[in-house]
Amino acid sequence: MRSLTEEETKVVFEKLANYIGRNITFLIDNKEDPHVFRLQKDRVYYVNEKIAKYATAIARQNLMSLGICFGKFTKTGKFRLHITSLEYISKYAKYKIWIKQNGEMPYLYGNNVLKAHIGKMSDDIPEHAGVVIFNMNDIPLGFGVSAKSTIDTRNLQPNGIVAFRQADIGEYLRDEDTLFT
Amino acid sequence: MGVNRSKRKQKDPLPIEEFHSKKLKSEKKELEQNGIKETKQTKETKAKITKDEKPKKSDKKDNKSKKSKKSKKSKKIEESEDVFPDDLPEVDLDELASARKTLFDDDDDEDNLEGEELNDEFDLEGNGSVGSDFDSEQEQDQDQPIFSDDDEYDSDDIEKLNVKNIELFSNKLDQEKAEEDADAEEELLEGNTVQSRAKILPTEQEEEALSKGPKDVTISRTRLIEITKVLEDFKNLAEEGRSRTDYINRFVKDVCDYFNYTPFLAEKLFNLFSPTEALEFFEANEIARPVTIRTNTLKSRRRNLAQALVNKGVNLQPIGNWTKVGLQIFDSQVPIGATPEYLAGHYILQAASSFLPVMALDPQENERILDMAAAPGGKTTYISSMMKNTGVVFANDSNKARTKSLIANIHRLGCRNTIVCNHDAREFPKVIGGFDRVLLDAPCSGTGVISKDNSVKTSRTEKDFIDVPYLQKQLLLSAIDSVNANSETGGYIVYSTCSVTVDENEAVVNYALRKRPNVKLVETGLIIGKEGFTGYRGKHFNSSLKLTRRYYPHTYNVDGFYVAKFKKTAPSPHDTSKAGAKEKEAMIRADEELEESIIKDDFSKFEEEEDRKYIEKAVKISLRKKGINPKKVLNGKSSDK
C-alpha cells in the first residue's frame, strides 16, 4: 500500500473530473475528516487518513481492501472507475439522469439507457460527458457516458440510446468474482 | 388470504408441539388397540379394558378436539391468550410458555412496531379470512369428513363475510369450544388414571430382522414418539425387564434411521436435551428457518425499506421487538436477493441468529474493532452501521476466496471504515493488537444450522469434535490477547458459534477462563436465550457460565447458536510479548518443561546459624581422630582472631 504518484494522481483525477467536475475538491480538501487516496496492488482506495495509517500494520500480501475502492489501473496505465465508487460519485455528480421504473431492470442487467426509459435529466448535459443514473426514488443505479447532449436527445427516437452504460449496481451480482481482487 | 396462511406456516414452533401431542394421542390409542389384538398380552390392565369399551367415543372426541384446535388456530390473531389449547395436559404449560418467547413476534406486537398503513392492511385481510374460515367450517362440519383439507372451502365462501356474522360466529364458537374442552378434559382424566405399560421396543428377533431388512421409517417415527413418552415417565411406563439404556439406544437408532444422522452425532445431540426436547430439536432441523433481512441503517430506514418492498409484492413483518433493523420475509414475487434495493445496499440477507453476537458486542462510535472470522460480512457490516461509519473495523478472514464476498458486501452496503485482511486469526495480536472490542464468530461444526446444511448430519466425526474446539481455543486466546484492557469504552470480547455442542461452546469458554484469569464473563445484554450449562456429563464449569446464552431451533425458531461475552479486566501477563497466542502457548509450555527438569534455589535453603553447631561438632570429631586436641587448636584460632 502506498500513496499515488503524481502521474497516477493526474490520471485518476482526470477520470473523476468527467463525472464530478470541480466537486473533486470536496473529496481531497475535507478539513474535519481528511481522506486520502491509496494504491494497493493495482487498485485505488479512497479512505479516511486515520484508517490508512492503521492499515500500514497489515502486510501487503494480506491486505485485501480498505475504505472504498474507486477503481483500478489497467495494464496500459489507464484508470478505470468501478461501481464501488458510485457512493461518492453520485453524491457530487454534475450531470444526472433519472430513469423510470420500467427502465430499472433493463439497466441493472447491463443495458444502455434508452430514451423511452428516461424520467428526467439535467438540462445542460453535453455530448460524451460522464453522467450518473438514478431511479425515480433517487437511488443511484450506476454511471455512464452521455451519447447525445440534452438538447439533441429531445428529438431522438424512443429506442435511441441516451447514455452508454459503464457500470451499474447489478455488477455486484454479475461480476463478484472479478470485481473484488 | 395468502398473507395469513403463510404467516401461520412460518411463525412459531408451537405447531410442532401441538402436532406432537395430537399425534401422540391418536397413535397411542391405535397402538394400544392393536397391541391387544396382536400380541395378546396376558397382563391386562384396566386401561385397555376401558379403552376397548369406548373406542368409538374417544375417536369421536379426538376428532372434535382436533377441530376445536383448528378453529382456535385461526382465531389466534384475535385472541392471543387462546394460543394454547387447554386440552393438552401432557405438555407442560410452563414449557410451552417459555417456548412461546420466540424470536419472531406474533401479529399483535407488530402493531406497536410498524407503520399503521402496513398493519391495517394485514389486519383487515386477517380478520376477513378468519371470519370466512369460521363460516365455512361451521356450515360444512356436519357432513364433511373432518380430515379433509379446509383449504378447499375457505376460498369459496370468502364473499359471505360481514361484520355481523363474525360476532355471531365467534360467540357460537366460544360456546362450542367450552363444551368441547369440558369433554376433552373428562376424557383425558380417564385416560390419565389408567396408564399402560405398552411394549414398544422390538424383541431381539425383531431387532435382527430390522437390521437386515429395509427400514420402515413410519414405524421408526411412531416408536420415537413412544420412547420419548416412556423416557419422560420411566418409572410408570417402562416395560418390565428393560433398562433405560435399551430405550435410549433404540431411540438413537431410530433417529439415525428416520433423520439420517450418524449414530455418533445423534447420540451427541441427544445428550444435550431431555428426550422430548431432543425429538423436537431433530424435527426442527428438518424445517427451514424463516428468511430474514437486515436493514442497512447507513443507507435506509426500516420503515422506508418495508414500504418499498411491499410495493414490489414482498410480504414481510418486523422480526420482533428485540431488534429495530430486522425484517422477516414470508413470501415474495420478486427474487429478494436481486431487487434494486438489495443491489443499492439498503438491506442484506442475514439470519436472525447472526444479529445476536453483534448486539452482544454493542460497538460504540469511534472505537477500533476486530472481527476475526468476518466472511461473508453480515456481522461486519452490522458493526460498521452501528458505529455509523466512524472508527475502524478490521475484518479478517483466513480464507482468501471468502474475502471476495466480504469485500463485495462491505462495498455494497457502503461501509467506509473497514480494513479487510487475510490472516490466520491466530496470528492476531502479532499483526495488530490493542482493540476496543473483538468479535470471534468461530468456525464450527455447524450443528446449529443442520436445517441449512444437511451434510453436517453425516460428515461430522469424532475427530472433528477434537480438532475444531482445539482451533477455537487458540482463536479465543488470540482474541483475548488482542484486546486493550485499559480501553475507556470497551475491553470486550464476544465469542459465538453456530453450534449447539458443549465441546465447542462452554468447554472452550471455560478453558479461556482458566488460561486467562484476567478476563471474566459478563451479561450479554440479550433479552432472550437459555443459560449456558455450568456442568455437563460429569464435567464442572465455572459458575459464571450461566451468563452465556444458548439458542435452539425448536425453542426460538432461529439457528442453533451460542453467545458469550467477556470483559478483559487487566492486561494478560504475556501481553508484553507481541507473539500470537499459538506461539505464546508454545513458549509457556517450553518454559514449564524446562523448569520441571532443574532444581531451583528454593528447593532447600541452608540455615547458617543452625548448621554452625553441626559443623563445629564435626570439625572437633575429625581433629580428635587425628589425635589433636580440638580445644587447643580451636581456642587458639579464636584467640588469634
Interface residues (C-beta under 8 A of the other chain):
Chain A: V47 N48 K50 I51 Y54 A55 A57 I58 N62 L63 M64 S65 L66 G67 I68 C69 T84 E87 E104 M105 L108 N135 N137 I139 P140 L141 I169 G170 Y172 L173 E176 D177 L179 F180 T181
Chain B: A308 G337 A338 P340 E341 L343 A344 H346 R368 V392 F394 K400 T403 K404 S405 L406 I407 A408 I410 H411 R412 G414 R416 N417 T418 I419 V420 C421 N422 H423 V431 I432
